[in-house]
């Protein structure tokens, strides 16, 4: 399932492992037909049972046909049910190696979980979010977005709720290497700013669900004005993708107790860091100069001591 890709600097990158099967299925679940959704939900709810089931048993459990199960396998890019079972069984083994069953590892936090189990689930989920996001990130799309950001007159970044913090992080990183950027979290301000964009500008929308109406509307407005639009989302077939020229996908999940969870933000921040480093490489000399200048400017007291010959500046009276 893994594909080799070119690295940001143009060299060949090693093939990375495919992202978690259960997470990929969850990402596509909202866009599946009803019968295939039942199959997907069954696997997401209990992947170990699915791995141990025959195709006949799984079809019966989902009140559907074997043909639907096969069609579902092809939808998620497996050649057949045997390959899907093998992937699920492999992930179950990895989860057991981490001290959790697959169901426990990817499951919600239960009210009767001990604090030890809560810590295990959070640590496992957060680590997998970063690993799976890196594994499935399309490096060719990433490269295209890096080049667009490097050439942009200005960049708008849209996100609300937890995604607003991710947007602010991207804006701060772009600003530190001398790229004009703005991060907006208010719907009216987003739309106002988007309406002023033009060809050559870039707009980035951050939404875990891909269905955050404020972010979707702002990105659509930016695209209508001629800007290059980028979506960072967990669900590649979500509404935000319809307004995006380029989609960068994460691989994390939110649950009842973890809406706006650390895992989804870590996955988004992984993409942000990849964009930032790619930009810094592409604009190496300018980026290094800007980073050194900004670092020097915020060192605070030590800078003041240096400017006064080692003596601390006297406080203002």
TORKOL-384521 format. One record per residue: x negated, y, z negated of N, C-alpha, C in turn; residue in one letter. Coordinates in steps of 0.1 Angstrom, whole numbers, padded with zeros to 4 digits, always signed. Each point is the difference from the previous one (the first is absolute). Layout:
REM residues N
XYZXYZXYZA/...
END
This chain:
REM residues 317
-0008-0012+0000+0008+0012+0000-0008+0013+0000X/-0013-0001-0006-0008+0012-0001-0006+0003+0014X/-0001+0012+0003-0006+0005+0012-0013+0008-0003X/-0010-0002+0008-0012+0008-0001+0003+0014+0005X/-0007+0010-0005+0003+0014+0004-0013+0008+0000X/+0000+0011+0006-0012+0009+0000+0000+0008-0012X/-0012+0002-0006-0001+0008-0012+0001+0015+0005X/+0001+0009-0010+0001+0014+0003-0012+0005+0007X/-0012-0005-0003-0012+0005+0007-0002-0007+0013X/+0009-0008+0005-0001-0006+0013-0005-0014+0000X/-0006-0004-0011-0005-0014+0000+0011-0010-0002X/-0004-0013+0002+0010-0010-0002+0002-0003-0015X/+0012-0001-0004+0003-0003-0014+0003-0015-0001X/-0003-0006-0012+0003-0014-0002+0015-0001-0001X/+0005-0012+0005+0015-0002-0001+0003-0001-0015X/+0011+0007-0003+0004+0000-0014+0012-0010-0002X/+0002-0005-0012+0011-0009-0002+0013+0006+0003X/+0010-0008+0004+0013+0006+0002+0006+0004-0013X/+0009+0010+0000+0006+0005-0012+0009-0011-0006X/+0004+0002-0013+0008-0010-0007+0013-0002+0008X/+0003-0013+0002+0012-0004+0008+0013+0005-0006X/+0001-0002-0014+0012+0005-0007+0002+0015+0002X/-0011+0007-0001+0001+0015+0001+0003+0004+0014X/-0005-0007+0010+0004+0003+0014+0015-0002+0002X/+0004-0011-0005+0015-0004+0001+0008+0011-0007X/-0004+0004-0012+0008+0010-0007+0000+0013+0008X/-0011+0004+0006-0001+0012+0008+0010+0000+0012X/+0002-0012+0006+0009-0001+0012+0014-0003-0004X/+0003-0004-0013+0013-0005-0003+0011+0010+0003X/-0001+0013-0003+0012+0008+0003+0004+0001+0015X/-0010-0003+0009+0003+0001+0014+0004-0013+0007X/+0001-0011-0008+0003-0013+0006+0015-0002+0002X/+0004-0008+0009+0015-0004+0001+0004-0007-0013X/+0013+0000-0003+0005-0005-0012-0004-0015-0003X/+0001-0009+0010-0004-0014-0003-0015-0001-0003X/-0008+0008+0007-0015-0001-0002-0003+0007-0014X/+0008+0010-0004-0002+0006-0013+0002-0010-0011X/+0010-0009+0002+0002-0010-0011-0012-0009-0001X/-0006-0004+0011-0012-0008+0000-0012+0008-0007X/-0001+0013+0004-0011+0008-0005+0002+0002-0015X/+0012+0003-0005+0003+0002-0014-0003-0012-0008X/+0003-0012+0006-0002-0012-0008-0015-0002-0002X/-0008+0003+0011-0015-0002-0002-0005+0010-0009X/+0004+0013+0000-0004+0010-0009+0003-0003-0014X/+0012-0006-0002+0004-0003-0014-0007-0012-0006X/-0004-0010+0008-0006-0012-0005-0009-0005+0011X/-0012+0006+0003-0009-0005+0010-0005-0014-0002X/-0002-0004-0012-0005-0014-0003+0010-0010+0004X/+0013+0002-0003+0010-0009+0004+0001-0001+0015X/-0001+0012+0007+0001+0000+0014-0012-0008+0006X/-0012+0001-0006-0012-0007+0005+0002-0015-0001X/+0008-0004-0010+0002-0014-0003+0012-0006+0007X/+0008+0008+0007+0012-0004+0006-0002-0003+0015X/+0007-0010+0005+0001-0003+0014+0008+0011+0007X/-0001+0001+0013+0007+0010+0007+0015-0003-0001X/+0004-0013-0001+0014-0003-0002+0005+0005-0014X/-0008-0002-0010+0004+0004-0013+0001+0015-0001X/-0010+0007+0005+0001+0015+0000+0012+0005+0007X/+0003-0005+0012+0011+0004+0007+0013-0002-0008X/+0001-0012-0007+0012-0003-0008+0001+0010-0012X/-0012+0003-0006+0000+0009-0012+0005+0014+0005X/-0003+0004+0012+0004+0013+0005+0013+0001+0008X/+0007-0012+0000+0013+0000+0007-0002+0004+0015X/-0010-0005+0006-0003+0003+0014-0005-0012+0007X/-0005+0002+0012-0005-0012+0009-0015+0000+0000X/-0005-0012+0004-0014-0001+0002-0005+0009+0011X/+0008+0002+0010-0004+0009+0011-0002+0015-0005X/+0008+0004-0010-0002+0013-0006-0013+0001-0007X/-0003-0011-0007-0013+0000-0008-0012+0001+0010X/+0001-0007+0011-0011+0000+0010+0000+0014+0006X/+0011+0006+0003+0001+0014+0005-0006+0010-0010X/+0002-0002-0012-0005+0008-0011-0015-0001+0000X/-0005-0012+0001-0015-0002+0000-0007+0007+0011X/+0007+0000+0012-0006+0007+0011+0001+0015-0001X/+0011+0005-0007+0001+0014-0003-0011+0005-0008X/-0005-0008-0010-0011+0005-0008-0013-0005+0005X/-0001-0004+0013-0012-0003+0007-0007-0013-0004X/+0008-0010-0004-0005-0014-0002+0005-0008+0012X/-0008-0010+0004+0004-0009+0011+0012-0009-0004X/+0001-0003-0013+0011-0009-0004+0000-0001-0015X/+0009-0008-0005+0002-0002-0014-0012-0006-0007X/-0006-0009+0007-0012-0007-0006-0011+0011-0004X/-0002+0009+0009-0010+0010-0003+0004+0009-0011X/+0013+0003-0001+0005+0009-0011-0002-0008-0013X/+0004-0012-0001-0002-0008-0012-0014+0000-0005X/-0009-0002+0010-0014+0000-0004-0005+0013-0006X/+0004+0011+0006-0003+0013-0005+0005+0002-0014X/+0013-0004-0002+0006+0002-0014-0007-0009-0010X/-0004-0012+0004-0007-0009-0009-0013+0005-0004X/-0007+0006+0010-0013+0006-0003+0001+0012-0010X/+0010+0008+0002+0002+0011-0009+0003-0005-0014X/+0008-0011-0001+0004-0005-0013-0013-0005-0007X/-0009-0006+0007-0013-0004-0006-0008+0012-0005X/+0000+0011+0008-0008+0012-0004+0006+0006-0013X/+0014+0000+0000+0007+0005-0012-0003-0008-0012X/+0000-0014+0001-0003-0008-0011-0014+0002-0005X/-0009+0003+0009-0014+0003-0004-0001+0012-0008X/+0010+0009+0002+0000+0013-0008+0008-0002-0013X/+0004-0013-0003+0007-0003-0012+0015+0003+0000X/+0006+0002+0012+0014+0002+0002+0005-0009+0011X/+0013-0003-0001+0007-0007+0011+0002+0011+0010X/+0002-0004+0013+0003+0010+0010+0013+0008-0004X/+0010-0007-0004+0012+0007-0004-0002+0010-0011X/-0008-0004-0010-0003+0009-0011-0008+0012+0005X/-0010-0003+0008-0009+0011+0005+0007+0010+0008X/+0010-0004+0009+0006+0010+0008+0014+0004-0005X/+0004-0006-0012+0013+0003-0005+0001+0013-0008X/+0012+0003-0003+0003+0012-0008-0005-0002-0014X/-0002+0011-0008-0003-0002-0014+0013-0003-0007X/+0000-0011-0007+0013-0005-0007+0000+0006-0014X/+0013+0002-0005+0001+0005-0013-0006-0008-0011X/-0002-0013+0002-0005-0008-0011-0015-0004+0003X/-0006+0007+0009-0015-0002+0003-0008+0005-0012X/-0010-0007-0004-0009+0005-0010-0009+0011+0006X/-0006+0008-0009-0008+0011+0005-0012-0006+0008X/-0005-0011-0004-0011-0007+0007+0004-0003+0014X/+0013-0005+0002+0005-0003+0013+0002+0013+0008X/+0005+0010-0006+0002+0013+0007-0014+0005+0005X/-0010-0001-0008-0013+0005+0004-0005-0009+0012X/+0002-0013-0001-0004-0009+0011+0007+0004+0013X/+0013+0002-0001+0008+0003+0012-0004+0013+0007X/-0002+0010-0009-0004+0013+0005-0014-0001+0007X/-0010-0006-0007-0013-0001+0005+0000-0007+0013X/+0007-0012+0001+0000-0008+0012+0007+0008+0012X/+0011+0006-0003+0007+0007+0010-0008+0012+0005X/-0006+0008-0009-0008+0011+0005-0012-0004+0008X/-0007-0010-0004-0011-0005+0007+0004-0005+0014X/+0010-0007+0001+0005-0006+0012+0005+0011+0010X/+0006+0011-0006+0004+0011+0009-0011+0006+0007X/-0012+0002-0007-0011+0006+0007-0006-0010+0010X/-0002-0012-0004-0006-0010+0009+0009-0003+0012X/+0013-0001-0002+0009-0003+0012+0001+0012+0009X/+0000+0012-0006+0001+0012+0008-0013+0001+0009X/-0011-0002-0005-0013+0000+0008+0000-0011+0010X/+0006-0012-0003+0000-0011+0009+0008+0003+0013X/+0012+0007-0002+0009+0001+0011-0001+0014+0006X/-0008+0009-0005-0001+0013+0006-0005+0000+0014X/+0007+0006+0010-0004+0000+0014-0011+0010+0002X/-0012-0004+0002-0012+0009+0000+0000+0008+0013X/+0006-0005+0011+0001+0008+0012+0010+0012-0002X/+0011-0002-0007+0009+0011-0004-0007+0010-0009X/-0007-0006-0010-0007+0008-0010-0010+0009+0008X/-0008-0005+0009-0009+0008+0008+0006+0011+0007X/+0012-0003+0006+0007+0010+0008+0005+0012-0009X/+0005-0004-0012+0004+0010-0010-0012+0008-0005X/-0011-0006-0002-0012+0007-0005-0004+0011+0011X/+0000-0004+0012-0003+0009+0011+0010+0012+0001X/+0012-0003-0002+0011+0010+0001-0002+0010-0011X/-0003-0005-0012-0002+0009-0012-0012+0008+0002X/-0010-0005+0005-0013+0007+0002+0002+0012+0010X/+0008-0002+0010+0002+0010+0010+0012+0010-0003X/+0008-0003-0010+0012+0008-0003-0003+0014-0004X/+0008+0009+0005+0000+0014-0005+0003+0001-0015X/+0011-0007-0003+0004-0002-0014+0007-0013-0002X/+0001-0004-0012+0007-0013-0004+0010+0003-0011X/+0012-0004+0003+0011+0000-0010+0001-0014-0006X/+0003-0001-0013+0001-0013-0007+0013+0000-0008X/+0009-0009+0003+0013+0000-0007+0002-0013-0008X/+0005+0002-0012+0003-0011-0009+0007+0005-0012X/+0010-0008-0005+0007+0004-0012-0002-0011-0011X/+0003+0003-0012-0001-0010-0011-0014-0004-0001X/-0002-0013-0002-0014-0006-0002-0009+0003+0012X/+0007+0000+0012-0008+0002+0013-0005+0014+0000X/+0006+0010-0007-0005+0014+0000-0014+0000-0006X/-0003-0008-0010-0013+0000-0006-0011-0005+0010X/+0004-0010+0008-0009-0006+0010-0002+0011+0011X/+0010+0007+0004-0001+0011+0009-0010+0011-0005X/+0002+0003-0013-0009+0010-0005-0015-0004+0000X/-0002-0013-0003-0013-0006+0001-0006+0001+0014X/+0008-0003+0010-0005+0002+0014-0004+0014+0003X/+0009+0009-0004-0002+0015+0002-0013+0004-0006X/-0002-0004-0013-0012+0004-0007-0013-0005+0007X/+0001-0013+0005-0012-0006+0007-0003+0008+0013X/+0011+0002+0008-0002+0007+0012-0006+0014-0002X/+0006+0007-0010-0005+0014-0003-0015+0000-0004X/-0004-0010-0007-0014-0001-0005-0010-0001+0011X/+0004-0005+0012-0009-0001+0011+0003+0010+0011X/+0007+0010-0004+0002+0012+0008+0011-0001+0010X/+0010-0009-0002+0011-0001+0010+0013+0006-0006X/+0006+0009+0007+0011+0007-0004+0012-0009-0002X/+0006-0001-0012+0011-0009-0002+0009+0005-0011X/+0012-0005+0000+0010+0004-0010+0008-0012-0004X/+0003-0002-0013+0008-0011-0004+0013+0006-0006X/+0011-0005+0005+0013+0006-0004+0009-0011-0006X/+0007+0003-0011+0009-0010-0006+0015+0005-0001X/+0002+0013+0003+0014+0005+0000+0006-0001+0014X/+0012-0004+0001+0006-0003+0013+0001+0013+0009X/+0004+0011-0006+0001+0012+0008-0014+0005+0005X/-0010-0001-0009-0013+0005+0004-0006-0010+0010X/+0003-0012-0001-0005-0010+0010+0005+0004+0014X/+0013+0002+0001+0006+0003+0012-0004+0013+0006X/-0002+0010-0009-0005+0013+0004-0014-0001+0006X/-0008-0007-0007-0014-0002+0005+0000-0008+0013X/+0008-0010+0001+0000-0009+0011+0004+0008+0013X/+0010+0009-0002+0005+0008+0011-0011+0009+0006X/-0010+0003-0007-0011+0009+0005-0012-0008+0006X/+0001-0013+0000-0010-0008+0006+0001+0000+0015X/-0011-0003+0007+0000-0001+0015-0010-0011+0004X/+0000-0001+0013-0009-0010+0006-0015+0003-0005X/-0006-0011-0004-0014+0001-0005+0000+0000-0015X/+0012+0001-0007+0001-0002-0014+0003-0014-0003X/-0001-0004-0013+0003-0013-0005+0009+0001-0012X/+0010-0009+0000+0009-0001-0012-0001-0014-0005X/-0002-0002-0013-0001-0013-0006+0012-0002-0010X/+0008-0010+0001+0011-0003-0009-0004-0012-0008X/+0001+0001-0013-0003-0011-0009+0013-0005-0007X/+0004-0012+0002+0012-0006-0006-0001-0015-0001X/+0000-0005-0012-0001-0014-0002+0011-0008+0007X/+0012+0005-0002+0012-0007+0006+0001+0003+0015X/-0005+0012+0004+0002+0004+0014+0014+0006+0003X/+0008+0001-0011+0013+0005+0002+0003+0012-0009X/-0010+0007-0005+0002+0012-0008+0004+0011+0010X/+0013+0004-0002+0006+0009+0010-0008+0013+0002X/-0005+0006-0011-0007+0013+0001-0012-0002+0008X/-0008-0010-0002-0012-0002+0007+0003-0004+0015X/+0010-0008+0002+0004-0004+0014+0004+0013+0008X/+0008+0008-0006+0005+0012+0007-0012+0010+0003X/-0009+0002-0009-0011+0009+0002-0009-0006+0011X/-0003-0013+0000-0008-0006+0010+0006+0001+0014X/+0013-0002+0001+0008+0002+0012-0001+0014+0005X/+0001+0010-0008-0001+0014+0004-0014+0003+0005X/-0010-0005-0007-0014+0002+0005-0002-0006+0014X/+0006-0012+0002-0002-0006+0013+0007+0008+0011X/+0012+0005-0004+0008+0008+0010-0008+0012+0004X/-0008+0005-0009-0008+0013+0003-0013-0003+0008X/-0003-0013+0002-0012-0004+0008-0011-0005-0008X/+0001-0001-0013-0011-0004-0008-0002-0016+0001X/-0012-0004-0002-0002-0015-0001+0004-0004-0014X/+0008-0011+0000+0006-0004-0013-0005-0014-0004X/-0002-0001-0013-0006-0012-0006+0009-0004-0012X/+0003-0013-0001+0008-0005-0011-0009-0010-0008X/+0000+0002-0013-0006-0010-0009+0011-0006-0008X/+0003-0013+0003+0012-0007-0006-0003-0014-0002X/+0008-0007-0009-0001-0014-0002+0009-0008+0009X/+0009+0007+0007+0010-0007+0009-0001+0005+0014X/-0007-0007+0009-0003+0005+0014+0012+0002+0008X/+0011-0006-0003+0013+0001+0008+0010+0009-0007X/-0005+0009-0008+0009+0009-0008+0003+0013+0008X/+0009+0008-0005+0004+0012+0007-0012+0010+0003X/-0009+0001-0009-0011+0009+0002-0009-0003+0012X/+0000-0013+0004-0008-0005+0011+0005+0006+0013X/+0013+0003+0000+0007+0005+0013-0005+0014+0002X/-0005+0007-0010-0005+0014+0002-0015+0001+0000X/-0006-0011+0000-0015-0001-0001-0006-0004+0014X/-0011+0007+0004-0008-0004+0011-0009-0012-0004X/-0004+0000-0013-0009-0010-0005+0005-0004-0014X/-0001-0013-0002+0005-0006-0013-0012-0007-0007X/-0003+0004-0012-0010-0008-0008+0008-0006-0011X/-0001-0013-0001+0008-0008-0010-0007-0004-0012X/+0006+0000-0011-0005-0005-0013+0006-0013-0002X/-0005-0007-0011+0006-0013-0003+0001-0001-0015X/+0011+0005-0005+0002+0000-0015+0015-0002-0002X/+0004-0001-0012+0014-0001-0003+0004+0007-0013X/+0012+0005+0000+0006+0006-0012+0011-0009-0005X/+0002+0000-0013+0010-0008-0007+0008+0008-0009X/+0010-0006-0006+0009+0007-0009-0007+0008-0010X/-0010-0005-0007-0008+0007-0010-0011+0008+0005X/-0003-0001+0014-0012+0007+0005+0003+0007+0012X/+0012+0008+0000+0003+0008+0012-0010+0012-0001X/-0006+0003+0012-0011+0010+0000-0012-0006-0007X/-0002-0013+0001-0010-0007-0008-0014+0004+0004X/-0010-0004-0009-0014+0002+0003-0004-0007+0012X/+0005-0012+0002-0004-0009+0012+0002+0008+0013X/+0012+0006+0002+0003+0006+0012-0009+0013+0002X/-0002+0007-0011-0009+0012+0001-0014-0004+0003X/-0005-0011-0006-0013-0005+0003-0002-0004+0014X/+0011-0007+0005-0001-0003+0015+0000+0012+0009X/+0008+0010-0004+0000+0012+0008-0014+0007-0001X/-0005+0001-0012-0013+0006-0002-0011-0007+0007X/+0001-0013+0002-0010-0008+0007+0000+0005+0015X/+0012+0002+0005+0000+0006+0014-0005+0014+0000X/+0003+0008-0010-0005+0014+0000-0015+0000-0001X/-0006-0009-0008-0015+0000-0001-0006-0004+0013X/+0006-0010+0007-0005-0004+0013+0000+0011+0010X/+0011+0008+0000+0001+0012+0009-0011+0010-0004X/-0002+0003-0013-0009+0010-0004-0015-0004+0004X/-0003-0013-0003-0014-0004+0003-0002+0000+0015X/+0010-0004+0008-0001+0000+0014-0002+0014+0005X/+0007+0010-0005-0002+0014+0003-0014+0005-0003X/-0004-0004-0012-0013+0005-0005-0011-0005+0009X/+0001-0013+0004-0010-0006+0010+0000+0008+0013X/+0013+0002+0005+0001+0006+0013-0006+0014+0000X/+0002+0007-0011-0005+0014-0001-0011+0001-0010X/-0010-0009+0001-0009-0002-0011-0007+0012-0005X/-0006+0008+0009-0008+0012-0004+0009+0010-0006X/+0011+0003+0006+0009+0010-0006+0006-0005-0013X/+0004-0012+0000+0006-0006-0013-0010+0001-0011X/-0012-0004+0003-0010+0000-0011-0003+0014-0005X/-0001+0009+0009-0002+0014-0005+0012+0005-0008X/+0012-0003+0005+0012+0004-0008+0001-0006-0013X/-0003-0013-0001+0000-0007-0013-0010+0005-0010X/-0012+0003+0005-0010+0006-0008+0004+0014-0005X/+0005+0008+0008+0005+0013-0003+0011+0000-0011X/+0010-0009+0002+0011-0001-0009-0005-0006-0013X/-0009-0010+0000-0005-0005-0012-0007+0010-0008X/-0009+0008+0007-0008+0010-0007+0009+0011-0006X/+0011+0003+0007+0009+0010-0005+0008-0004-0013X/+0003-0013-0002+0008-0004-0011-0008-0006-0011X/-0013+0001+0000-0008-0005-0011+0001+0008-0012X/+0005+0012+0001+0004+0008-0012-0012+0005-0008X/-0001-0004-0012-0009+0005-0010-0015-0001+0005X/-0003-0012+0006-0014-0002+0004-0004+0010+0011X/+0010+0003+0009-0003+0010+0010-0002+0014-0006X/+0008+0003-0010-0002+0013-0007-0013+0001-0007X/-0005-0011-0006-0013+0000-0007-0011+0002+0010X/+0001-0007+0012-0010+0001+0010-0001+0015+0005X/+0011+0006+0001+0000+0014+0006-0005+0010-0010X/+0000-0004-0013-0005+0010-0010-0013-0005-0006X/-0007-0008+0008-0014-0004-0004+0000-0010-0012X/+0011-0008+0000+0001-0010-0011+0007+0005-0012X/+0003+0013-0001+0008+0005-0011+0015-0001+0003X/+0008-0003-0009+0014-0001+0002+0006+0015+0002X/+0008+0002+0009+0006+0013+0002+0008+0004-0012X/-0001+0013-0003+0007+0006-0011+0015+0000+0003X/+0008-0003-0009+0015+0000+0002+0004+0015+0002X/+0011+0001+0008+0005+0014+0003+0006+0005-0013X/-0003+0013-0003+0005+0006-0012+0015+0005+0002X/
END
